[in-house]
């Protein structure tokens, strides 16, 4: 179930058996007892008495992530993040590239273009979670036999999550990338190794992959367009 931390009000995923036990918030470290009915009293978010975790700057343009994967949860309140850290995340600028060209090149190269081009994005996008990885790991692990069947989930999920964070920071929620489509791509790719039916699964997986690439590239192009910087009416409801 999903609850809100009474200390910083971020969304937390906790198992049902945690009712009546102590829970530690992964965002602010606050320890509290989860009531037996699983309900946390809801009220106005308190003003913090101490600053939220500050980024530890190691060198210009680099910092050690202070959050886990909870930062990629759509229910995670980005307003709880330290303004300096939020500004660091938003400092990333997306480059534009033709969506049609990205699809054609990915088809012609049998997926190699998409792997390298979007794998390099892992090196450009700011790391917000302890579990984020760079371009070398993103691309290199895809060439490990059998392990790549698992790693493709990490690759596409990670790409969607990190781009979606940039989308949420900019208030352009209508551009959000569907994680479910990434799941479909990965599952059909795995099913493609099954005899006979694998041909249909492989074709379906490749078609879904190109649809996902089109959505990813459109989101990147829209974020690179200054005219798309302000949120539209449909985004105000999210905020």
C-alpha positions as CSV (number, residue, x, y, z in Angstrom):
1,X,0.0,0.0,0.0
2,X,1.0,3.6,-0.5
3,X,1.1,6.0,2.5
4,X,2.5,9.5,3.0
5,X,5.3,10.1,5.5
6,X,4.1,12.4,8.3
7,X,7.5,14.1,8.4
8,X,8.1,15.1,4.8
9,X,4.8,13.9,3.1
10,X,6.5,11.9,0.3
11,X,4.7,8.8,-0.9
12,X,6.0,5.5,0.5
13,X,5.3,1.9,-0.7
14,X,5.0,-0.3,2.4
15,X,3.8,-4.0,2.7
16,X,0.4,-4.6,4.3
17,X,2.1,-6.5,7.2
18,X,3.8,-3.3,8.3
19,X,0.6,-2.2,10.0
20,X,1.2,-1.5,13.7
21,X,5.0,-1.6,13.2
22,X,7.6,1.1,13.0
23,X,8.5,2.4,9.5
24,X,11.4,4.5,8.5
25,X,10.9,7.1,5.7
26,X,13.4,6.6,2.8
27,X,13.2,10.3,2.0
28,X,13.8,12.1,5.3
29,X,14.7,9.2,7.7
30,X,11.7,9.9,10.0
31,X,10.7,6.9,12.0
32,X,7.0,6.5,12.9
33,X,4.5,3.8,13.8
34,X,2.0,2.9,11.2
35,X,-1.5,2.6,12.7
36,X,-3.2,-0.8,12.6
37,X,-5.7,0.6,10.1
38,X,-2.9,1.8,7.9
39,X,-4.1,5.4,7.8
40,X,-1.9,8.3,8.5
41,X,-3.6,11.5,9.6
42,X,-3.5,14.0,6.7
43,X,-3.0,17.7,7.2
44,X,-1.0,20.6,5.8
45,X,2.6,19.7,5.1
46,X,4.7,21.1,8.0
47,X,7.4,23.6,7.5
48,X,10.8,21.7,7.8
49,X,12.8,22.6,10.9
50,X,15.9,21.4,9.2
51,X,16.9,21.6,5.5
52,X,16.2,18.7,3.3
53,X,19.2,16.6,2.2
54,X,21.7,18.7,0.4
55,X,23.6,17.5,-2.7
56,X,27.2,16.7,-1.9
57,X,29.0,18.4,-4.8
58,X,32.1,16.5,-5.7
59,X,33.1,18.5,-8.7
60,X,31.4,21.0,-11.0
61,X,28.3,19.5,-12.6
62,X,28.4,16.3,-10.4
63,X,26.9,15.3,-7.2
64,X,26.3,12.1,-5.2
65,X,22.6,11.2,-5.3
66,X,20.8,11.5,-1.9
67,X,17.6,9.6,-2.8
68,X,16.7,6.1,-3.8
69,X,14.2,5.0,-6.6
70,X,11.3,6.7,-4.7
71,X,12.2,9.9,-6.4
72,X,10.9,8.3,-9.7
73,X,7.5,7.5,-8.2
74,X,4.9,9.7,-9.7
75,X,3.5,10.3,-6.2
76,X,6.8,11.7,-5.0
77,X,6.5,15.3,-4.1
78,X,9.3,17.2,-5.9
79,X,8.5,20.3,-3.8
80,X,10.1,18.5,-0.8
81,X,13.4,18.4,-2.6
82,X,16.0,21.0,-1.7
83,X,15.7,23.9,-4.3
84,X,19.4,23.7,-5.1
85,X,19.2,20.0,-5.9
86,X,16.0,20.6,-7.9
87,X,17.8,23.3,-9.9
88,X,20.7,20.9,-10.5
89,X,18.4,18.3,-12.0
90,X,16.7,20.9,-14.2
91,X,20.0,22.3,-15.4
92,X,20.1,19.4,-18.0
93,X,19.1,20.5,-21.5
94,X,17.6,18.1,-24.0
95,X,19.0,18.0,-27.5
96,X,16.6,17.6,-30.4
97,X,16.7,15.0,-33.2
98,X,14.2,14.0,-35.9
99,X,11.8,11.4,-34.6
100,X,11.3,9.9,-38.0
101,X,15.1,9.6,-38.5
102,X,15.5,8.0,-35.1
103,X,12.9,5.3,-36.0
104,X,14.4,4.7,-39.5
105,X,17.9,4.4,-38.2
106,X,16.9,2.0,-35.5
107,X,15.1,-0.2,-38.0
108,X,18.0,-0.1,-40.5
109,X,20.6,-0.9,-37.8
110,X,18.3,-3.6,-36.2
111,X,18.1,-1.8,-32.9
112,X,21.8,-0.8,-32.6
113,X,21.2,2.9,-33.1
114,X,18.5,3.0,-30.4
115,X,20.8,1.1,-28.0
116,X,23.7,3.5,-28.5
117,X,21.9,6.8,-29.0
118,X,19.6,6.4,-26.0
119,X,22.2,4.6,-24.0
120,X,24.3,7.7,-24.2
121,X,21.5,9.6,-22.6
122,X,22.2,7.8,-19.3
123,X,25.5,9.7,-19.3
124,X,23.8,13.0,-19.9
125,X,20.8,12.9,-17.6
126,X,21.5,13.9,-14.0
127,X,21.6,11.0,-11.5
128,X,18.8,11.4,-9.0
129,X,18.9,7.9,-7.4
130,X,21.6,5.8,-5.8
131,X,20.7,3.1,-8.4
132,X,21.2,5.2,-11.5
133,X,24.0,4.2,-13.8
134,X,25.9,5.8,-16.6
135,X,26.2,5.2,-20.4
136,X,28.9,2.6,-20.3
137,X,26.9,0.3,-18.0
138,X,23.7,1.0,-19.9
139,X,25.1,0.0,-23.2
140,X,27.8,-2.6,-22.2
141,X,25.5,-4.8,-20.2
142,X,23.2,-5.2,-23.2
143,X,25.9,-7.2,-24.9
144,X,26.2,-9.8,-22.1
145,X,24.5,-13.1,-23.3
146,X,21.4,-14.0,-21.3
147,X,22.0,-11.2,-18.8
148,X,20.8,-8.8,-21.4
149,X,17.3,-10.3,-21.2
150,X,17.1,-8.9,-17.7
151,X,19.1,-5.7,-18.4
152,X,16.8,-4.6,-21.1
153,X,14.2,-4.0,-18.4
154,X,16.7,-1.8,-16.4
155,X,17.6,0.0,-19.6
156,X,14.1,1.0,-20.8
157,X,12.7,1.5,-17.3
158,X,15.7,3.7,-16.3
159,X,15.4,5.7,-19.5
160,X,11.6,6.3,-19.0
161,X,12.0,7.1,-15.3
162,X,14.9,9.6,-15.7
163,X,13.2,11.4,-18.7
164,X,9.9,11.4,-16.8
165,X,11.6,13.1,-13.9
166,X,12.7,15.9,-16.2
167,X,9.2,16.1,-17.6
168,X,7.7,16.4,-14.1
169,X,10.2,19.1,-13.1
170,X,9.1,21.1,-16.1
171,X,5.4,20.6,-15.5
172,X,4.8,18.9,-18.9
173,X,3.0,15.9,-17.6
174,X,1.2,15.2,-20.9
175,X,4.6,14.0,-22.2
176,X,5.0,11.3,-19.6
177,X,6.4,8.1,-21.0
178,X,4.4,4.9,-20.4
179,X,6.4,2.4,-18.4
180,X,3.8,-0.2,-19.5
181,X,5.0,0.1,-23.1
182,X,8.5,-0.5,-22.0
183,X,7.3,-3.7,-20.2
184,X,5.6,-4.8,-23.4
185,X,8.8,-4.3,-25.5
186,X,10.9,-6.3,-23.0
187,X,8.4,-9.2,-22.6
188,X,7.9,-9.6,-26.4
189,X,11.6,-9.5,-26.9
190,X,12.1,-12.4,-24.5
191,X,9.2,-14.3,-26.1
192,X,10.9,-14.0,-29.4
193,X,13.3,-16.8,-28.5
194,X,10.3,-19.2,-28.2
195,X,10.2,-21.5,-31.3
196,X,7.5,-20.8,-34.0
197,X,5.5,-18.1,-32.0
198,X,8.8,-16.3,-31.4
199,X,8.6,-14.8,-34.9
200,X,5.3,-13.1,-34.2
201,X,6.5,-12.0,-30.7
202,X,9.7,-10.6,-32.2
203,X,7.9,-8.6,-34.8
204,X,5.4,-7.3,-32.2
205,X,8.3,-6.4,-29.9
206,X,10.1,-4.5,-32.6
207,X,7.0,-2.5,-33.5
208,X,6.4,-1.6,-29.9
209,X,10.0,-0.7,-29.6
210,X,9.7,1.8,-32.4
211,X,6.5,3.3,-30.9
212,X,8.4,3.7,-27.6
213,X,11.3,5.3,-29.3
214,X,9.0,7.7,-31.1
215,X,7.5,8.8,-27.7
216,X,10.9,9.1,-26.1
217,X,12.2,11.3,-28.9
218,X,9.1,13.4,-29.1
219,X,9.4,14.1,-25.3
220,X,13.1,15.0,-25.7
221,X,12.3,17.3,-28.7
222,X,9.5,19.0,-26.9
223,X,11.6,19.7,-23.8
224,X,14.3,21.1,-26.1
225,X,11.7,23.5,-27.6
226,X,11.6,26.8,-25.6
227,X,8.0,27.3,-26.6
228,X,7.1,24.2,-24.6
229,X,8.7,25.5,-21.4
230,X,5.4,26.6,-19.8
231,X,2.9,24.0,-18.6
232,X,-0.4,23.8,-20.4
233,X,-3.9,23.7,-18.9
234,X,-3.9,20.0,-18.7
235,X,-0.7,20.1,-16.6
236,X,-2.1,22.5,-13.9
237,X,-4.3,19.6,-12.5
238,X,-1.2,17.6,-11.8
239,X,0.4,20.5,-10.0
